[in-house]
Amino acid sequence: MTETEYHQWTSLGHQLTDQGFAALAQGRGEWGQTQLELAQTYFERAQDRHWLTYLFHQRFLYHRSQPDPTPAFTLAHRVLEGYRACFDPKGQIQSLLEWAHLCGGAGEPYKAFSLLANALALAKAQAPQLVYLVLCAQGAEHLEAGEFAQAALTLDQALTKGAQADAWQKAWCFETLGRAFLGVYRPQKAERFFRLALAEFLDLKDKAAVSRNFHPLVELEGLLGTGFSRSDLCLAARSCLKEA
């Protein structure tokens, strides 16, 4: 294979990939899949594992959002193997997190936790800056499984391992801690974390998240008599939601 052939084949692969996903977005599924299959053949001909993995990853993301995510499970393994072959630990960790989320949503929590354990080990060894993201994913999975106390412990670890420096992830951790403490019948702790989350999401101007945290605070006020409705935080939230 010459350098010219390599560039020709990868260029054709990129064009077909763009055309394929544009067609899928327009509801032209069969034609879009055909273009993506052709793109795959060109990346394989060019022996470009990086772009082949990118293609598999994008196809995985597409299929996991469809009513039948079955093809995503097959692609998840190919994506992970591709990132391994490219010596890309960040890609491996991301693919493990996404695969775990898919398994959790499909009612396979044990598989999800196994994948997350692998992601955590890899992050600790090769990408310590991503440890907090794996811990956040583990916390979310524990919450989904009804393991509220473990979710709270894991999310607290996530905050100490780097989530505090990630504005959106920090706010999400606060919100999820609120839900975890509701699950273990500790409404005062839950109220505190929902307040923290609401303040953070207001700063981020995330109206959907503001709404998610505002409503449990209103309910907790009825239970605890916190005076939330008279607070500046409540007024700011109401003003934000009116603008939505």
MARMI-47507 format. One record per residue (C-alpha): x, y, z; residue number from 1. Coordinates in steps of 0.02 Angstrom, whole numbers, plus 32768, in hexadecimal, padded with zeros to 4 digits. Example, Ala and Ser with C-alpha at 12.3 -4.5 7.8 and 13.67 -1.06 7.14 Angstrom:
# MARMI-47507
PT   px   py   pz   k
PT 8267 7F1F 8186   1
PT 82AC 7FCB 8165   2
//
This chain:
# MARMI-47507
PT   px   py   pz   k
PT 8000 8000 8000   1
PT 8046 80A8 7FCD   2
PT 802E 8149 802E   3
PT 7FC0 818A 7FA2   4
PT 7F4F 80F1 7FAC   5
PT 7F44 8104 8069   6
PT 7F09 81B9 805B   7
PT 7E8F 818E 7FCF   8
PT 7E3F 8100 8030   9
PT 7E34 815C 80D6  10
PT 7DED 81F5 807D  11
PT 7D67 8189 802C  12
PT 7D45 8139 80D5  13
PT 7D2B 81E3 8126  14
PT 7CB5 821C 809C  15
PT 7C4D 817D 80A5  16
PT 7C47 8187 8163  17
PT 7C04 8239 815C  18
PT 7B85 8208 80D6  19
PT 7B4F 816F 8136  20
PT 7B2C 81C7 81D9  21
PT 7AD6 8257 8180  22
PT 7A63 81D8 812D  23
PT 7A3E 8184 81D4  24
PT 7A12 822C 8220  25
PT 7999 8248 818F  26
PT 7944 81A0 81AA  27
PT 7993 814F 8111  28
PT 79CF 80BB 8175  29
PT 79F3 803A 80F0  30
PT 7A57 80AF 8081  31
PT 7AB3 80F6 8116  32
PT 7AE7 804A 8152  33
PT 7B25 8020 80A3  34
PT 7B93 80BB 80A1  35
PT 7BDB 808F 814C  36
PT 7C01 7FDD 8114  37
PT 7C5D 8023 807D  38
PT 7CBC 809B 80ED  39
PT 7CF1 8007 8157  40
PT 7D39 7FAD 80BF  41
PT 7DA3 8045 8092  42
PT 7DE7 8059 8143  43
PT 7E0F 7FA0 8146  44
PT 7E66 7FAD 809D  45
PT 7ECC 803E 80E1  46
PT 7EF2 7FD7 817E  47
PT 7EC4 806F 81E6  48
PT 7E8B 802A 828D  49
PT 7E71 80D7 82D6  50
PT 7DED 810D 8257  51
PT 7DA0 805F 8256  52
PT 7D8A 806A 8313  53
PT 7D40 8118 8300  54
PT 7CC2 80D3 8283  55
PT 7C92 8043 82F7  56
PT 7C82 80BD 8388  57
PT 7C0E 8131 8329  58
PT 7BA5 809D 82F0  59
PT 7B9C 8062 83A5  60
PT 7B5F 810D 83DE  61
PT 7ADB 810D 8355  62
PT 7A98 805E 837B  63
PT 7A93 8074 8438  64
PT 7A14 8100 8420  65
PT 79A1 8097 83B3  66
PT 7908 8034 83ED  67
PT 7969 7F93 83D0  68
PT 7A1B 7FAE 8413  69
PT 7A50 7EF9 83EF  70
PT 7AD3 7F29 836A  71
PT 7B23 7F9D 83EA  72
PT 7B54 7F0A 8458  73
PT 7BB6 7EBB 83C9  74
PT 7C07 7F60 839C  75
PT 7C37 7F85 8451  76
PT 7CB4 7EF7 8451  77
PT 7CFF 7F2D 83AA  78
PT 7D11 7FE0 83E7  79
PT 7D6C 7FA9 8485  80
PT 7DE0 7F36 8424  81
PT 7E03 7FC1 83A8  82
PT 7E39 803B 842F  83
PT 7EA7 7FB4 847C  84
PT 7EFA 7F97 83D4  85
PT 7F17 8053 83C5  86
PT 7F63 805A 8475  87
PT 7EE2 80DB 84A7  88
PT 7EB5 80C7 8560  89
PT 7E40 815D 855F  90
PT 7DDF 8111 84CF  91
PT 7DD9 806A 8529  92
PT 7D96 80BA 85C7  93
PT 7D12 811C 8567  94
PT 7CD9 8081 850A  95
PT 7CD1 801D 85AD  96
PT 7C66 80A5 85FE  97
PT 7BF0 80AB 8569  98
PT 7BE4 7FED 855F  99
PT 7BC0 7FE5 861A 100
PT 7B36 8067 8609 101
PT 7AEA 8001 857C 102
PT 7AEE 7F63 85E6 103
PT 7AA1 7FBB 867B 104
PT 7A13 7FFB 8610 105
PT 79F8 7F4C 85CB 106
PT 79E3 7F01 8679 107
PT 7A92 7EB6 8684 108
PT 7AD9 7F0B 8721 109
PT 7B5C 7E85 8745 110
PT 7BA7 7E9A 8697 111
PT 7BA1 7F57 86AD 112
PT 7BFE 7F50 8753 113
PT 7C80 7EDA 8709 114
PT 7CA2 7F52 8679 115
PT 7CAD 7FE5 86F2 116
PT 7D28 7F86 875F 117
PT 7D96 7F6C 86C6 118
PT 7D86 8024 869B 119
PT 7DB9 8058 874C 120
PT 7E51 7FE7 874B 121
PT 7E87 802A 86A2 122
PT 7E6B 80DF 86D7 123
PT 7ED2 80C8 8776 124
PT 7F60 8079 8712 125
PT 7F65 80E4 8675 126
PT 7EF0 817A 8681 127
PT 7EDD 81B3 8736 128
PT 7E8A 8256 86FD 129
PT 7DF3 81ED 86C8 130
PT 7DDC 818E 876C 131
PT 7D54 8204 87A6 132
PT 7CEF 81E7 8707 133
PT 7CF1 812C 8725 134
PT 7CBF 8146 87DA 135
PT 7C2E 81B4 87A0 136
PT 7BF5 8129 872B 137
PT 7C02 80A9 87B7 138
PT 7B9E 811B 882A 139
PT 7B16 812D 87A6 140
PT 7B0F 8071 878F 141
PT 7B02 8053 884B 142
PT 7A74 80D2 8853 143
PT 7A1A 807C 87C2 144
PT 7A2D 7FD5 881C 145
PT 79DF 801D 88BB 146
PT 7A84 8013 8919 147
PT 7A72 80C2 895F 148
PT 7AF3 80BC 89EA 149
PT 7B78 8079 8974 150
PT 7B48 80FC 88F4 151
PT 7B65 8186 8974 152
PT 7C0E 8140 89A6 153
PT 7C47 812F 88F2 154
PT 7C0E 81DE 88C0 155
PT 7C66 8228 8957 156
PT 7D05 81D4 8919 157
PT 7CE7 821C 886C 158
PT 7CE1 82CB 88B4 159
PT 7D86 82B3 890F 160
PT 7DD9 8266 8874 161
PT 7DBA 82F5 87FD 162
PT 7D00 8314 87E1 163
PT 7D0C 83B5 8846 164
PT 7D74 83FF 87B8 165
PT 7CF4 83D0 8732 166
PT 7C65 844C 8745 167
PT 7BDC 83E3 86F3 168
PT 7C16 833F 8740 169
PT 7C1E 8390 87EC 170
PT 7B6B 83CD 87DC 171
PT 7B34 8322 879E 172
PT 7B89 82D0 8834 173
PT 7B2E 8344 88AB 174
PT 7A87 831D 8858 175
PT 7AA6 8262 885A 176
PT 7ADE 8268 890F 177
PT 7A39 82BC 8935 178
PT 79DB 822C 88E6 179
PT 7A49 81AD 893F 180
PT 7A27 81FA 89E9 181
PT 796D 81FC 89C4 182
PT 797F 8141 89A5 183
PT 79C8 8123 8A53 184
PT 7945 8192 8AA7 185
PT 79B7 8221 8AD3 186
PT 7952 82B5 8A92 187
PT 79BC 833C 8AE7 188
PT 7A59 8300 8A8C 189
PT 79F6 82F0 89EB 190
PT 79B5 83A2 89FC 191
PT 7A66 83E4 8A15 192
PT 7AA7 8390 8977 193
PT 7A13 83C3 890D 194
PT 7A34 8477 8941 195
PT 7AEB 8468 8911 196
PT 7ABC 8419 886A 197
PT 7A3A 849E 8846 198
PT 7AB6 852B 8866 199
PT 7B36 84D9 87F4 200
PT 7ABB 84B9 8767 201
PT 7A7D 856B 8772 202
PT 7B30 85A6 8756 203
PT 7B3B 852F 86C2 204
PT 7A94 856E 867D 205
PT 7A58 84BA 866A 206
PT 799C 84D4 8674 207
PT 796D 841C 866A 208
PT 79E0 83F5 86FD 209
PT 799E 848D 875D 210
PT 78EF 8446 874A 211
PT 7926 8398 8782 212
PT 796F 83DC 8824 213
PT 78EE 8463 8845 214
PT 7859 83ED 8854 215
PT 78A1 8377 88D9 216
PT 78D2 8410 893F 217
PT 781E 844C 893B 218
PT 77E3 83A1 8974 219
PT 7867 8399 89FD 220
PT 7831 8444 8A3C 221
PT 7786 83FC 8A5F 222
PT 77D6 8370 8AC2 223
PT 7860 83CE 8B1C 224
PT 781F 8480 8B24 225
PT 78C3 84C3 8ADE 226
PT 7882 856A 8A9F 227
PT 78C7 8545 89F3 228
PT 783C 85A3 899A 229
PT 7872 8645 89F0 230
PT 792B 8632 89C5 231
PT 798C 8692 8941 232
PT 79B8 85EA 88F4 233
PT 7900 85C3 88D9 234
PT 78E1 866D 888C 235
PT 7973 8656 8815 236
PT 7933 85AA 87E4 237
PT 7883 85EA 87C3 238
PT 78C8 8677 8759 239
PT 7931 85FC 86F5 240
PT 789F 8586 86D8 241
PT 782D 8614 86A1 242
PT 78A9 863D 8619 243
PT 78A6 8589 85DA 244
//
